[in-house]
Amino acid sequence: MIKPNVRKNGRILFHYKRFNIVKQLLPVFLLSMALFLAACVTSTINSDGTVQKQTVDKVKLSETYVDLAIEYQQRGAPQVALDRINLAIQANPDSPKAYMIRAMIYQNLNQIKDAEKDFKKAIRLDNGYSEAYVNYAVFLCDQKRFDEAIKNFDTALGNPLYFTPEVAYYSKGVCYYKNNQLESANADYLRALTYRNPPQNTYVALARLQLDKKNYTLAKYYINKFSGSQTPDIMWLHIQILQSLLDTTNNPRERKEYTSYRDTIGKLLVTNYGDSNAAQQYILKYGGANQPSKDIASKDPAPANSSKSIIIEPKTSGSTSVAKDTVQVQSKSAEALRRKYIVVEAGDTLYSISRKSGVSISEIKKINSMSSDKVEIGSKIYLN
């Protein structure tokens, strides 16, 4: 070890012969000290009794705990998530992301004061952390502190380095919608759609907003553009839009199309999410997934002695006679009424149709005898 001589004025002098060695080792020494400050050393006792020392990077350890906390939070275990995020902060007390995630966990646990404290801490640690501003704004919006929320959204969007502004615009639109500022909400939703990968829920939000404004055709356009996971609430919104279109049209072809589509989604809703609030609302209004459509039943009432004897008039013009084999015609007619289909619109793909209907792509291709994945606008895609 090099031992320096220290003069009274405090200056350190090294022995002349060792000066060159120290000069060469100084950068390595400073690097080692930096690594030491950012890491901790742990010891592991091997089976043979020897001790093995390992260096753990505190920053990476913190990031690992943050990832675990997010995973537990998404899986509905906020208390476990809180334990993990506390370990992340313990490993790296200067991590703005760790404080932001803990704030969101506190928010989920309805610990409002703790949540706000951590949001502010994250922003203090990094005043350019746009994600923290956005999540803090969402928190403020939930507390109905709308003006403060919009201010934080604007701060995030004012950062030219913010890499997901579409998320901020969508969330800002949601905040405006909660405050019943529909025009401002619509404007920010549309801004979100100008980016390459807008949140899929932007389409749902626009559909809901246009339904409120009674623009049913536009609402249908946006809900059909949605290609994310079909939740019970989204399916119920789709049903409400189709019902509104039914209530405002006298066109027989449109009524048949909207009724068929509505009943298809309703059946999927009740079958897959029967215990959800949305499914219960559907059952209360329409009587369940297996009930015949009110729209169809009112036009073609079945005779009292048979629930299947629905007869469709032949397509030949001027003819009112029934086919010779009445039973066969009745059977085919009932089968035709039970068949569900979707009319392809602009932007539809086989994948999006599959997601909306719950029918696999391979099954759709089999039902419709399709040799490729291409779909034509205006064509019918049968689902059973």
C-alpha positions in Angstrom: 0.0 0.0 0.0 1.3 3.5 -0.9 1.6 5.7 2.2 1.8 9.4 1.6 3.6 12.0 3.7 1.3 14.8 4.8 2.7 18.3 5.3 1.3 20.8 7.8 -0.5 22.7 5.1 -2.6 19.6 4.3 -1.2 18.9 0.9 -0.5 15.2 0.2 2.9 14.3 -1.3 3.7 10.7 -2.5 7.2 9.2 -2.5 8.8 10.1 -5.7 9.6 6.6 -6.7 5.9 5.5 -6.4 4.4 8.6 -8.1 4.2 7.0 -11.5 2.4 3.9 -10.2 -0.2 6.1 -8.4 -0.7 8.1 -11.5 -1.5 5.0 -13.4 -3.8 3.5 -10.8 -5.7 6.7 -10.0 -8.4 6.3 -12.7 -9.0 2.7 -11.7 -9.2 3.7 -8.1 -11.9 6.4 -8.9 -13.9 3.9 -11.0 -13.8 1.3 -8.3 -15.0 3.9 -5.7 -17.9 4.9 -8.1 -18.9 1.2 -8.5 -18.6 0.7 -4.7 -21.0 3.7 -4.0 -23.5 2.3 -6.5 -23.3 -1.3 -5.4 -23.4 -3.5 -2.3 -21.4 -6.6 -1.6 -23.1 -9.8 -0.4 -21.4 -13.0 0.7 -22.5 -16.5 -0.1 -21.3 -19.6 1.8 -20.7 -22.5 -0.5 -21.3 -26.1 0.4 -17.5 -26.7 1.0 -17.4 -23.8 3.5 -15.7 -21.3 1.3 -17.1 -17.7 1.2 -18.0 -16.2 -2.2 -18.5 -12.5 -2.4 -20.8 -11.0 -5.0 -21.4 -7.4 -6.0 -25.0 -6.4 -6.5 -25.9 -3.3 -8.5 -28.3 -1.3 -6.4 -29.9 0.5 -9.4 -30.5 -2.8 -11.2 -31.8 -4.4 -8.0 -34.2 -1.5 -7.6 -35.4 -1.9 -11.2 -36.1 -5.6 -10.6 -38.2 -4.8 -7.6 -40.1 -2.1 -9.6 -40.9 -4.7 -12.3 -42.1 -7.2 -9.7 -44.3 -4.5 -8.1 -45.9 -3.6 -11.4 -46.5 -7.3 -12.1 -48.2 -7.9 -8.7 -50.2 -4.7 -9.2 -51.5 -5.8 -12.6 -52.4 -9.2 -11.0 -54.6 -7.6 -8.4 -52.2 -8.0 -5.4 -51.5 -4.3 -4.4 -50.3 -5.2 -0.9 -47.6 -7.5 -2.2 -46.8 -4.9 -4.9 -46.4 -2.3 -2.1 -43.9 -4.6 -0.3 -41.8 -5.0 -3.5 -41.8 -1.3 -4.3 -40.6 -0.5 -0.8 -37.7 -2.8 -1.4 -37.0 -0.9 -4.6 -36.9 2.4 -2.9 -34.7 1.0 -0.1 -32.2 -0.2 -2.8 -32.3 3.1 -4.6 -33.9 6.0 -2.8 -33.3 8.3 -5.8 -35.5 6.4 -8.2 -38.3 8.7 -9.5 -40.0 5.7 -11.2 -40.1 3.7 -7.9 -41.9 6.6 -6.2 -44.3 7.0 -9.1 -45.2 3.3 -9.0 -45.6 3.4 -5.3 -47.9 6.5 -5.6 -50.1 4.5 -8.1 -50.2 1.6 -5.7 -51.2 3.9 -2.9 -53.9 5.3 -5.1 -55.2 1.8 -5.8 -55.3 1.2 -2.0 -57.2 4.5 -1.6 -54.3 6.0 0.5 -54.7 9.4 -1.1 -52.3 11.5 1.0 -49.5 9.0 0.6 -50.1 8.7 -3.2 -49.9 12.5 -3.7 -46.8 12.7 -1.6 -45.0 10.1 -3.7 -46.2 11.7 -7.0 -44.7 15.0 -5.9 -41.5 13.2 -4.8 -41.1 11.6 -8.2 -41.4 14.9 -9.9 -39.0 16.6 -7.5 -36.4 13.9 -8.3 -36.8 14.4 -12.0 -38.8 17.5 -13.2 -38.6 16.3 -16.8 -40.3 13.0 -16.0 -43.4 13.3 -18.2 -44.8 9.9 -17.2 -45.0 11.1 -13.6 -46.8 14.3 -14.6 -49.3 12.3 -16.6 -50.0 9.7 -13.9 -50.2 12.5 -11.3 -52.7 14.3 -13.6 -54.8 11.2 -13.8 -54.8 11.0 -10.0 -55.8 14.6 -9.7 -58.6 14.1 -12.2 -60.0 11.2 -10.1 -60.0 13.6 -7.2 -62.0 16.1 -9.4 -59.2 18.6 -9.2 -59.6 19.2 -12.9 -57.7 22.4 -13.4 -54.6 21.0 -11.6 -54.9 17.9 -13.7 -55.0 19.7 -17.0 -52.0 21.8 -16.0 -49.9 18.6 -15.3 -51.0 17.1 -18.6 -49.8 20.2 -20.4 -46.5 20.1 -18.5 -45.9 16.6 -19.7 -46.9 17.4 -23.3 -44.6 20.4 -23.3 -41.6 18.2 -23.0 -40.2 17.5 -26.5 -38.5 14.4 -25.2 -41.8 12.7 -24.0 -42.0 9.6 -26.2 -45.7 8.7 -25.7 -47.7 11.9 -26.1 -50.6 9.9 -27.4 -51.1 8.5 -23.9 -51.2 11.9 -22.4 -53.7 13.2 -25.0 -56.0 10.2 -24.5 -55.8 10.6 -20.7 -56.4 14.3 -20.9 -59.5 13.6 -23.1 -60.8 11.3 -20.4 -60.3 14.0 -17.8 -62.2 16.5 -19.9 -65.0 14.0 -20.5 -65.3 13.4 -16.7 -65.7 17.2 -16.3 -68.4 17.1 -19.0 -66.3 19.2 -21.4 -67.2 17.1 -24.5 -65.7 19.3 -27.2 -62.3 19.5 -25.5 -62.4 15.7 -24.8 -63.2 15.0 -28.5 -60.3 17.3 -29.6 -57.8 15.5 -27.4 -59.0 12.0 -28.4 -58.6 13.0 -32.1 -55.0 14.3 -31.3 -54.2 10.9 -29.8 -55.3 9.2 -33.0 -52.8 11.3 -35.1 -49.9 9.2 -33.6 -48.8 5.9 -35.0 -49.8 3.7 -32.0 -52.7 5.4 -30.2 -54.2 3.7 -27.2 -57.0 1.4 -28.5 -59.3 2.7 -25.8 -59.3 6.0 -27.6 -61.7 4.5 -30.1 -64.0 3.3 -27.3 -63.9 6.7 -25.6 -64.8 8.4 -28.9 -67.7 5.9 -29.5 -69.0 6.6 -26.0 -68.8 10.4 -26.5 -70.6 10.2 -29.9 -73.3 8.1 -28.4 -73.8 10.8 -25.7 -74.1 13.4 -28.5 -76.5 11.1 -30.4 -74.2 10.7 -33.4 -74.9 7.0 -33.6 -73.4 6.3 -37.0 -70.1 8.0 -35.9 -70.3 6.0 -32.6 -70.6 2.8 -34.6 -67.7 3.8 -36.8 -65.4 4.3 -33.8 -66.5 1.1 -31.9 -65.8 -0.9 -35.1 -62.3 0.5 -35.3 -61.5 -0.8 -31.8 -59.3 -4.0 -32.0 -58.4 -4.5 -28.4 -59.7 -7.0 -25.8 -63.4 -7.1 -25.6 -64.4 -6.4 -22.0 -68.1 -6.6 -20.8 -68.4 -2.8 -20.7 -67.1 -2.4 -24.2 -69.5 -5.1 -25.5 -72.4 -3.4 -23.7 -71.5 -0.1 -25.2 -71.5 -1.7 -28.6 -75.0 -3.1 -28.0 -76.3 0.3 -26.9 -75.0 1.9 -30.1 -76.6 -0.8 -32.2 -79.9 -0.4 -30.4 -79.8 3.4 -30.9 -79.3 2.8 -34.6 -82.2 0.4 -34.6 -84.4 3.0 -32.9 -83.6 5.6 -35.5 -84.0 3.6 -38.8 -86.9 2.2 -40.7 -84.7 0.5 -43.4 -85.5 -3.3 -43.3 -82.0 -4.3 -44.3 -80.4 -2.1 -41.7 -82.8 -3.3 -39.0 -82.0 -6.9 -39.8 -78.3 -6.2 -39.8 -78.2 -4.2 -36.5 -80.5 -6.8 -34.8 -78.4 -9.7 -35.8 -75.2 -8.0 -34.7 -76.6 -6.9 -31.4 -77.9 -10.4 -30.6 -74.5 -11.9 -31.5 -72.6 -9.6 -29.2 -75.3 -10.1 -26.5 -75.0 -13.9 -26.6 -71.2 -13.6 -26.3 -71.6 -11.2 -23.4 -73.9 -13.5 -21.4 -72.0 -16.7 -22.3 -68.6 -15.4 -21.4 -69.3 -12.7 -18.7 -72.6 -13.8 -17.3 -71.9 -12.5 -13.8 -70.8 -9.0 -15.0 -72.9 -5.9 -14.5 -73.0 -5.4 -18.3 -74.4 -8.9 -18.8 -77.1 -8.4 -16.1 -78.2 -5.2 -17.8 -78.4 -7.0 -21.2 -80.5 -9.8 -19.6 -82.9 -7.3 -18.0 -83.4 -5.5 -21.2 -83.4 -8.4 -23.8 -84.2 -11.5 -21.7 -80.9 -13.4 -22.1 -78.7 -14.7 -24.9 -81.0 -17.5 -26.1 -84.2 -15.5 -26.3 -85.4 -14.5 -29.8 -84.8 -10.9 -30.8 -87.7 -8.6 -29.9 -87.2 -6.9 -33.3 -87.6 -10.1 -35.2 -90.3 -11.6 -33.0 -92.5 -8.5 -33.4 -92.4 -8.8 -37.2 -92.7 -12.6 -37.6 -94.6 -14.0 -34.6 -94.5 -17.8 -34.4 -97.8 -19.8 -34.1 -98.7 -20.8 -30.6 -98.3 -24.5 -31.3 -94.8 -24.4 -32.6 -91.7 -22.4 -31.6 -89.8 -23.2 -34.8 -92.4 -22.7 -37.6 -91.1 -19.4 -38.9 -91.8 -19.2 -42.6 -90.0 -16.8 -44.9 -91.7 -15.8 -48.1 -90.1 -17.1 -51.3 -87.8 -14.7 -53.1 -89.8 -15.0 -56.4 -91.7 -11.8 -56.9 -95.5 -11.9 -56.9 -95.7 -15.3 -55.2 -97.4 -15.8 -51.9 -97.4 -19.6 -51.9 -95.3 -21.8 -49.5 -92.9 -24.4 -50.9 -94.2 -28.0 -51.3 -92.1 -29.4 -48.5 -93.2 -26.9 -45.8 -91.2 -28.7 -43.0 -88.1 -28.4 -45.1 -88.7 -24.7 -45.8 -89.4 -24.0 -42.2 -86.2 -25.7 -41.1 -84.1 -23.8 -43.5 -85.8 -20.5 -42.6 -85.2 -21.0 -38.9 -81.5 -21.9 -39.6 -81.2 -18.7 -41.7 -82.5 -16.6 -38.9 -80.1 -18.2 -36.5 -77.1 -17.5 -38.6 -75.0 -14.5 -37.5 -72.9 -12.3 -39.7 -70.9 -9.1 -39.8 -70.9 -6.7 -42.8 -67.3 -5.7 -43.5 -66.6 -2.0 -43.2 -63.6 0.1 -44.0 -60.7 -0.7 -41.7 -62.0 -4.2 -40.9 -59.7 -7.2 -41.0 -60.2 -10.9 -40.4 -58.3 -10.4 -37.2 -60.4 -7.5 -35.9 -63.6 -9.4 -36.9 -62.4 -12.4 -34.9 -61.6 -10.3 -31.9 -65.0 -8.6 -32.0 -67.0 -11.7 -32.5 -65.1 -14.2 -30.3 -64.9 -16.6 -33.3 -61.4 -17.8 -34.3 -59.9 -16.8 -37.6 -59.6 -20.5 -38.7 -63.3 -21.1 -37.9 -64.4 -17.9 -39.8 -62.5 -19.0 -42.8 -64.0 -22.5 -42.6 -67.6 -21.2 -42.2 -67.2 -18.8 -45.2 -65.0 -21.1 -47.4 -62.3 -18.5 -47.5 -58.9 -19.4 -49.0 -57.2 -16.2 -47.9 -57.3 -13.6 -45.1 -58.6 -10.8 -47.3 -62.1 -9.4 -46.7 -64.0 -7.1 -49.0 -65.9 -4.0 -47.8 -69.6 -4.6 -47.9 -69.4 -8.4 -47.9 -71.0 -10.5 -45.2 -68.8 -12.6 -42.9 -70.9 -15.4 -41.3 -70.0 -16.4 -37.8 -71.8 -19.7 -37.5 
